[in-house]
């Protein structure tokens, strides 16, 4: 049985419950779901703390949760963590916006033009085969140890991923929908706006989510290699050189938390407000 979320709970509320009783039922269902989802995380944290305090692994390599979260609080109070987070988010958001704009435009063009598809698909395949990290040394030669190095690499990676998904999504629109629109007189731009674009939107948004995830991972490596003065990747790399494992673990936790928040809050919300709301994809019950 799939996990119960608030929407599912609302649908499953017995019809005899109204008013206060219904609110209490929904609260209990939501609380139950939260507890079920939190249990695996709490189990991992408990196991971590037991291993750290048992002395099986040296504290310099496997610090306790108290040490890790204490380090996070200390970095926050000093303003270091906030500066690193803002630096990483700035590079990420700028590159993602550039990549989404370019990738969506070119992907739509490839999906609607046979000439563009034949000309650009080999270049797209070549670009996707080259890891973004492998391009960082080349970007450093072009732009030096600057913000532009990281932004250029991230924007390229997002562009390629979004291009691939947008192109495939447009090509996957069922022919019967296109034929039906044409029998009603839709051609050219009208066909594109009313049929191809809405029909391909689920795949396009999936490309946005994949591009964001890929950029977030490469961002950390780029900050380690490009020698920028701040950022979560830079902080982890510096901590490694100082053998400060508590800062390394703190940075990894912050990267995971912020990646989860950005993906779930922004990109998942975009999906819920568009393709799910319009009925183009089914929401999970």
SULMOFEN-V827232 format. One record per residue. N is the residue number from 1. SS is DSSP state (@ for helix, = for strand, . for the rest). PSI is psi in degrees with one decimal (NA if undefined). Layout:
((N & SS & PSI) (N & SS & PSI))
This chain:
((1 & . & 129.0) (2 & . & 156.8) (3 & . & 148.7) (4 & . & 123.3) (5 & . & 178.7) (6 & @ & -39.4) (7 & @ & -43.2) (8 & @ & -39.6) (9 & @ & -39.9) (10 & @ & -36.9) (11 & @ & -28.6) (12 & @ & -0.1) (13 & . & 127.7) (14 & . & 139.2) (15 & . & -19.0) (16 & . & -15.2) (17 & . & 132.4) (18 & . & 160.1) (19 & @ & -128.9) (20 & @ & -39.2) (21 & @ & -39.5) (22 & @ & -41.2) (23 & @ & -42.1) (24 & @ & -41.3) (25 & @ & -45.0) (26 & @ & -41.0) (27 & @ & -44.5) (28 & @ & -38.7) (29 & @ & -42.2) (30 & @ & -41.6) (31 & @ & -38.9) (32 & @ & -41.7) (33 & @ & -41.7) (34 & @ & -43.2) (35 & @ & -44.0) (36 & @ & -42.1) (37 & @ & -29.2) (38 & @ & -22.6) (39 & @ & -46.9) (40 & @ & -39.2) (41 & @ & -45.3) (42 & @ & -36.3) (43 & @ & -42.0) (44 & @ & -43.7) (45 & @ & -40.8) (46 & @ & -42.8) (47 & @ & -40.2) (48 & @ & -48.5) (49 & @ & -39.3) (50 & @ & -44.5) (51 & @ & -42.4) (52 & @ & -39.4) (53 & @ & -12.9) (54 & @ & -21.4) (55 & . & 7.6) (56 & . & -33.0) (57 & . & 138.0) (58 & . & 140.8) (59 & . & -25.3) (60 & . & -23.7) (61 & . & -26.7) (62 & . & 75.0) (63 & . & 160.8) (64 & . & 163.7) (65 & @ & -35.0) (66 & @ & -41.9) (67 & @ & -43.5) (68 & @ & -50.6) (69 & @ & -29.5) (70 & @ & -39.1) (71 & @ & -40.8) (72 & @ & -42.1) (73 & @ & -43.1) (74 & @ & -43.9) (75 & @ & -35.4) (76 & @ & -44.2) (77 & @ & -32.8) (78 & . & -8.4) (79 & . & -0.3) (80 & @ & -45.9) (81 & @ & -42.4) (82 & @ & -42.4) (83 & @ & -40.5) (84 & @ & -43.3) (85 & @ & -46.1) (86 & @ & -39.6) (87 & @ & -44.8) (88 & @ & -42.4) (89 & @ & -38.0) (90 & @ & -49.7) (91 & @ & -41.0) (92 & @ & -50.3) (93 & @ & -41.5) (94 & @ & -46.7) (95 & @ & -38.3) (96 & @ & -42.5) (97 & @ & -43.0) (98 & @ & -46.4) (99 & @ & -39.5) (100 & @ & -43.1) (101 & @ & -49.1) (102 & @ & -46.6) (103 & @ & -40.5) (104 & @ & -44.7) (105 & @ & -50.9) (106 & @ & -38.1) (107 & @ & -41.7) (108 & @ & -39.5) (109 & @ & -42.6) (110 & @ & -35.9) (111 & @ & -16.9) (112 & @ & -4.8) (113 & . & 118.5) (114 & @ & -36.4) (115 & @ & -46.1) (116 & @ & -37.8) (117 & @ & -45.7) (118 & @ & -33.6) (119 & @ & -36.8) (120 & @ & -22.0) (121 & @ & -37.8) (122 & @ & -38.8) (123 & @ & -37.7) (124 & @ & -44.3) (125 & @ & -41.0) (126 & @ & -45.3) (127 & @ & -39.2) (128 & @ & -25.4) (129 & @ & -18.8) (130 & . & 118.7) (131 & . & 140.3) (132 & @ & -34.8) (133 & @ & -33.5) (134 & @ & -20.2) (135 & @ & -9.3) (136 & @ & -46.3) (137 & @ & -38.9) (138 & @ & -41.0) (139 & @ & -34.3) (140 & @ & -38.4) (141 & @ & -36.3) (142 & @ & -47.9) (143 & @ & -9.5) (144 & . & -171.9) (145 & . & 72.6) (146 & . & 174.2) (147 & @ & -35.8) (148 & @ & -30.1) (149 & @ & -50.9) (150 & @ & -44.8) (151 & @ & -40.1) (152 & @ & -44.8) (153 & @ & -46.2) (154 & @ & -43.6) (155 & @ & -39.7) (156 & @ & -44.8) (157 & @ & -43.7) (158 & @ & -41.7) (159 & @ & -46.7) (160 & @ & -44.7) (161 & @ & -44.8) (162 & @ & -39.0) (163 & @ & -49.9) (164 & @ & -47.3) (165 & @ & -38.5) (166 & @ & -45.1) (167 & @ & -49.7) (168 & @ & -36.5) (169 & @ & -41.3) (170 & @ & -41.6) (171 & @ & -24.3) (172 & . & -6.5) (173 & . & 128.9) (174 & . & 137.4) (175 & @ & -29.9) (176 & @ & -31.8) (177 & @ & -40.7) (178 & @ & -43.9) (179 & @ & -40.6) (180 & @ & -41.3) (181 & @ & -37.6) (182 & @ & -35.0) (183 & @ & -21.8) (184 & . & 9.8) (185 & . & 6.6) (186 & . & 127.4) (187 & . & 160.6) (188 & @ & -127.1) (189 & @ & -37.9) (190 & @ & -41.2) (191 & @ & -40.7) (192 & @ & -46.9) (193 & @ & -38.8) (194 & @ & -20.9) (195 & @ & -59.4) (196 & @ & -45.5) (197 & @ & -50.3) (198 & @ & -38.1) (199 & @ & -28.6) (200 & @ & -6.4) (201 & @ & -40.1) (202 & @ & -43.8) (203 & @ & -34.8) (204 & @ & -46.0) (205 & @ & -35.4) (206 & @ & -38.7) (207 & @ & -37.7) (208 & @ & -44.3) (209 & @ & -41.3) (210 & @ & -40.5) (211 & @ & -41.0) (212 & @ & -46.2) (213 & @ & -41.9) (214 & @ & -41.5) (215 & @ & -39.7) (216 & @ & -38.4) (217 & @ & -43.8) (218 & @ & -29.9) (219 & @ & -45.6) (220 & @ & -45.6) (221 & @ & -38.5) (222 & @ & -40.7) (223 & @ & -28.8) (224 & @ & -35.8) (225 & @ & -27.4) (226 & @ & -8.5) (227 & . & 31.3) (228 & . & 164.0) (229 & . & -9.0) (230 & . & 176.0) (231 & . & 154.4) (232 & @ & -40.5) (233 & @ & -42.2) (234 & @ & -41.6) (235 & @ & -39.4) (236 & @ & -42.8) (237 & @ & -41.5) (238 & @ & -40.8) (239 & @ & -35.8) (240 & @ & -41.8) (241 & @ & -28.6) (242 & . & 3.7) (243 & . & 33.1) (244 & . & 82.3) (245 & @ & -27.1) (246 & @ & -38.2) (247 & @ & -37.0) (248 & @ & -49.6) (249 & @ & -39.1) (250 & @ & -42.5) (251 & @ & -40.5) (252 & @ & -42.2) (253 & @ & -44.7) (254 & @ & -41.0) (255 & @ & -46.4) (256 & @ & -43.7) (257 & @ & -47.1) (258 & @ & -36.4) (259 & @ & -42.2) (260 & @ & -45.2) (261 & @ & -46.6) (262 & @ & -42.2) (263 & @ & -44.9) (264 & @ & -39.7) (265 & @ & -46.6) (266 & @ & -59.4) (267 & @ & -40.4) (268 & @ & -36.6) (269 & @ & -38.7) (270 & @ & -42.4) (271 & @ & -42.8) (272 & @ & -36.2) (273 & @ & -12.6) (274 & @ & -85.5) (275 & @ & -35.5) (276 & @ & -42.9) (277 & . & -34.9) (278 & . & -4.9) (279 & . & 14.7) (280 & . & -27.4) (281 & . & 153.5) (282 & . & 141.9) (283 & . & 144.9) (284 & . & 132.3) (285 & . & NA))
